[in-house]
Amino acid sequence: MATPDELAEAYADWRRRSNENQRLKKMVRGWDRVIHFVPSDGVEAFTMEVRDQELGELRFGRVGTPDVVVTGSSEDFCDMFWGDLNPSEKYMSGEITLAGSQADVMRIDAISMVAFLDQ
């Protein structure tokens, strides 16, 4: 199980890399969303907001009304943020689940693959 500090550190690195990636910035143009990450292993949920082509600061707790809810283990979230696992594989195996509109789920899947492959 990852600690909140580990999650925050991994997310901060991912956020920096994502916000510097021009390809990802184009993919999130006009896609302002609130995303809740809900660890399945008891770690506190956290919120990410995409606004104006940027990933926002990590906020612990379920802040705002989510457009998408991502559920998985805290370790998988850390590994995903560090770039140590392919999030699409975890999604296809059911270890990470996404709840939201079909368009949002497809967008997150595409964004996660670009983030994984471009690092």
Residue frames relative to the residue before (quaternion, step in Angstrom):
aa qw qx qy qz dx dy dz
M 1.0000 0.0000 0.0000 0.0000 0.00 0.00 0.00
A 0.3546 -0.7332 0.5421 0.2069 3.56 -0.90 0.96
T 0.4356 -0.6761 0.5265 0.2755 3.55 -1.13 0.64
P 0.6504 -0.4979 0.3842 0.4260 3.59 -1.22 0.29
D 0.6316 0.5291 -0.3367 0.4559 3.61 1.04 -0.72
E 0.6454 0.5087 -0.3187 0.4722 3.61 1.00 -0.80
L 0.6387 0.5178 -0.3220 0.4694 3.58 0.99 -0.83
A 0.6651 0.5102 -0.3013 0.4545 3.57 0.90 -0.94
E 0.6614 0.5030 -0.3049 0.4653 3.60 0.96 -0.85
A 0.6674 0.4927 -0.2997 0.4712 3.59 0.90 -0.92
Y 0.6592 0.5059 -0.3089 0.4627 3.58 0.93 -0.88
A 0.6370 0.5376 -0.3343 0.4398 3.60 0.93 -0.87
D 0.6541 0.4963 -0.3133 0.4772 3.59 0.98 -0.81
W 0.6603 0.5063 -0.2989 0.4672 3.59 0.94 -0.91
R 0.6327 0.5381 -0.3194 0.4562 3.56 1.00 -0.87
R 0.6547 0.5137 -0.3119 0.4584 3.56 0.89 -0.94
R 0.6834 0.4837 -0.2874 0.4652 3.58 0.83 -1.01
S 0.6680 0.5082 -0.2997 0.4536 3.58 0.95 -0.88
N 0.6963 0.4758 -0.2809 0.4582 3.57 0.89 -0.90
E 0.6604 0.4723 -0.3063 0.4970 3.61 1.24 -0.32
N 0.6038 0.5798 -0.3381 0.4300 3.59 1.27 -0.32
Q 0.3446 -0.7786 0.4905 0.1857 3.58 -0.34 1.25
R 0.6070 0.5536 -0.3509 0.4494 3.59 1.06 -0.66
L 0.6719 0.4757 -0.2900 0.4880 3.60 0.97 -0.86
K 0.6154 0.5490 -0.3544 0.4407 3.59 0.99 -0.75
K 0.6406 0.5088 -0.3230 0.4759 3.59 1.03 -0.74
M 0.6573 0.5331 -0.3078 0.4348 3.58 1.01 -0.82
V 0.7447 0.3784 -0.2212 0.5033 3.62 1.08 -0.61
R 0.3503 0.7314 -0.5101 0.2868 3.60 1.24 0.21
G 0.8447 0.1237 -0.1249 0.5055 3.55 -0.78 1.08
W 0.6234 0.5249 -0.3251 0.4798 3.58 1.30 0.07
D 0.0709 0.8009 -0.5842 0.1103 3.56 0.29 1.29
R 0.1198 0.8127 -0.5492 0.1533 3.57 -0.52 1.19
V 0.2977 -0.6797 0.6365 0.2104 3.51 -1.40 0.43
I 0.0631 -0.8066 0.5874 -0.0191 3.56 -0.74 1.11
H 0.1807 -0.7620 0.6146 0.0947 3.55 -0.84 1.03
F 0.1791 -0.7354 0.6458 0.1007 3.55 -1.02 0.91
V 0.0734 -0.8093 0.5827 -0.0085 3.57 -0.65 1.14
P 0.2702 -0.7737 0.5514 0.1556 3.59 -0.32 1.22
S 0.4060 -0.7341 0.5021 0.2103 3.57 -0.94 0.94
D 0.6900 0.4924 -0.2708 0.4561 3.59 1.27 -0.17
G 0.7124 -0.5170 0.2509 0.4028 3.57 1.11 0.65
V 0.4952 0.6194 -0.4530 0.4073 3.59 1.22 -0.01
E 0.6119 -0.5841 0.3897 0.3641 3.57 -1.07 0.75
A 0.5089 -0.6315 0.4962 0.3100 3.56 -1.07 0.81
F 0.1054 -0.7863 0.6038 0.0775 3.57 -1.23 0.40
T 0.3478 -0.7501 0.5434 0.1453 3.50 -1.27 0.57
M 0.0959 -0.7410 0.6632 0.0430 3.50 -1.16 0.85
E 0.1201 -0.7810 0.6084 0.0737 3.55 -0.99 0.81
V 0.2037 -0.7272 0.6434 0.1258 3.53 -1.05 0.89
R 0.1509 0.7839 -0.5810 0.1586 3.56 -0.63 1.15
D 0.8547 0.0109 -0.0329 0.5179 3.58 -0.93 0.94
Q 0.6949 -0.5179 0.2512 0.4311 3.57 0.93 1.05
E 0.6574 0.4664 -0.3169 0.4998 3.61 1.17 0.48
L 0.3911 -0.6487 0.5898 0.2801 3.53 -1.23 0.56
G 0.3682 -0.7541 0.5078 0.1947 3.55 -0.85 1.00
E 0.7112 -0.4087 0.3559 0.4477 3.51 -1.39 -0.01
L 0.5134 -0.6135 0.5053 0.3236 3.55 -1.17 0.62
R 0.0540 -0.7796 0.6236 0.0216 3.56 -0.93 0.89
F 0.3400 -0.7387 0.5432 0.2089 3.57 -0.75 1.02
G 0.6857 0.3895 -0.3685 0.4922 3.50 -1.07 0.91
R 0.5106 -0.6082 0.5042 0.3394 3.53 -1.32 0.21
V 0.0365 -0.8266 0.5589 -0.0545 3.52 -0.05 1.39
G 0.8318 0.1363 -0.1241 0.5236 3.57 -0.75 1.03
T 0.5797 -0.5532 0.4685 0.3720 3.51 -1.39 0.02
P 0.3394 -0.7843 0.4786 0.2016 3.58 -0.53 1.11
D 0.3579 -0.6733 0.6014 0.2383 3.50 -1.25 0.60
V 0.7759 0.0936 -0.0223 0.6235 3.54 1.21 -0.70
V 0.1312 -0.7509 0.6419 0.0834 3.55 -1.15 0.75
V 0.1318 -0.7784 0.6127 0.0343 3.55 -0.78 1.13
T 0.0722 -0.7979 0.5984 0.0089 3.57 -0.77 1.06
G 0.3016 0.7161 -0.5880 0.2248 3.56 -0.99 0.90
S 0.6543 -0.4983 0.3631 0.4379 3.57 -1.22 0.00
S 0.6022 -0.5628 0.4227 0.3769 3.56 -1.18 0.55
E 0.6150 0.5414 -0.3428 0.4596 3.60 1.08 -0.69
D 0.6516 0.5021 -0.3196 0.4703 3.60 0.95 -0.83
F 0.6293 0.5211 -0.3435 0.4631 3.60 0.98 -0.75
C 0.6521 0.5012 -0.3181 0.4715 3.61 0.89 -0.87
D 0.6763 0.4908 -0.2989 0.4609 3.57 0.84 -0.96
M 0.6265 0.5253 -0.3314 0.4709 3.57 1.06 -0.76
F 0.6861 0.4792 -0.2925 0.4627 3.61 0.85 -0.92
W 0.6718 0.4755 -0.2991 0.4829 3.61 1.03 -0.72
G 0.4676 -0.6799 0.4437 0.3497 3.60 1.21 -0.41
D 0.4706 0.7018 -0.4177 0.3341 3.58 1.25 0.36
L 0.7745 0.2037 -0.1679 0.5748 3.61 1.23 -0.03
N 0.4747 -0.6418 0.5290 0.2879 3.49 -1.27 0.56
P 0.3475 -0.7783 0.4758 0.2170 3.62 -0.32 1.16
S 0.5996 0.5714 -0.3703 0.4205 3.61 1.08 -0.58
E 0.6250 0.5314 -0.3408 0.4591 3.59 1.04 -0.73
K 0.6626 0.4935 -0.3017 0.4758 3.59 0.97 -0.86
Y 0.6306 0.5228 -0.3245 0.4729 3.58 1.08 -0.72
M 0.6793 0.4904 -0.2918 0.4615 3.59 0.89 -0.94
S 0.6930 0.4557 -0.2815 0.4826 3.62 1.07 -0.64
G 0.5204 -0.6617 0.4014 0.3610 3.60 1.27 -0.17
E 0.4829 0.6744 -0.4372 0.3477 3.60 1.24 0.08
I 0.7213 0.1946 -0.1622 0.6446 3.54 1.30 -0.41
T 0.0907 -0.7995 0.5924 0.0409 3.57 -0.84 0.97
L 0.2053 -0.7559 0.6133 0.1017 3.51 -1.22 0.67
A 0.0638 -0.7751 0.6280 0.0263 3.57 -0.92 0.92
G 0.4338 0.6451 -0.5243 0.3474 3.54 -0.67 1.15
S 0.7192 -0.3861 0.3034 0.4916 3.54 -1.23 -0.19
Q 0.6263 -0.5443 0.3926 0.3966 3.56 -1.17 0.52
A 0.6392 0.5304 -0.3292 0.4491 3.60 0.99 -0.78
D 0.6704 0.4900 -0.3009 0.4690 3.60 0.96 -0.84
V 0.6356 0.5216 -0.3267 0.4661 3.58 0.99 -0.82
M 0.6619 0.4931 -0.3098 0.4719 3.60 0.92 -0.85
R 0.6409 0.5214 -0.3267 0.4590 3.60 1.00 -0.78
I 0.6592 0.4974 -0.3135 0.4689 3.60 0.90 -0.89
D 0.6294 0.5283 -0.3404 0.4570 3.59 0.96 -0.79
A 0.6752 0.4835 -0.2972 0.4713 3.60 0.89 -0.89
I 0.6541 0.5135 -0.3127 0.4591 3.58 0.94 -0.89
S 0.6688 0.5037 -0.3140 0.4476 3.59 0.90 -0.88
M 0.6427 0.5099 -0.3343 0.4640 3.60 1.02 -0.70
V 0.6430 0.5035 -0.3303 0.4733 3.61 0.93 -0.83
A 0.6491 0.5133 -0.3202 0.4611 3.60 0.92 -0.90
F 0.6686 0.5000 -0.3013 0.4606 3.59 0.96 -0.88
L 0.7379 0.4392 -0.2422 0.4517 3.58 0.83 -0.97
D 0.7013 0.4924 -0.2670 0.4410 3.60 1.09 -0.65
Q 0.5520 0.6431 -0.4117 0.3350 3.60 1.12 -0.08
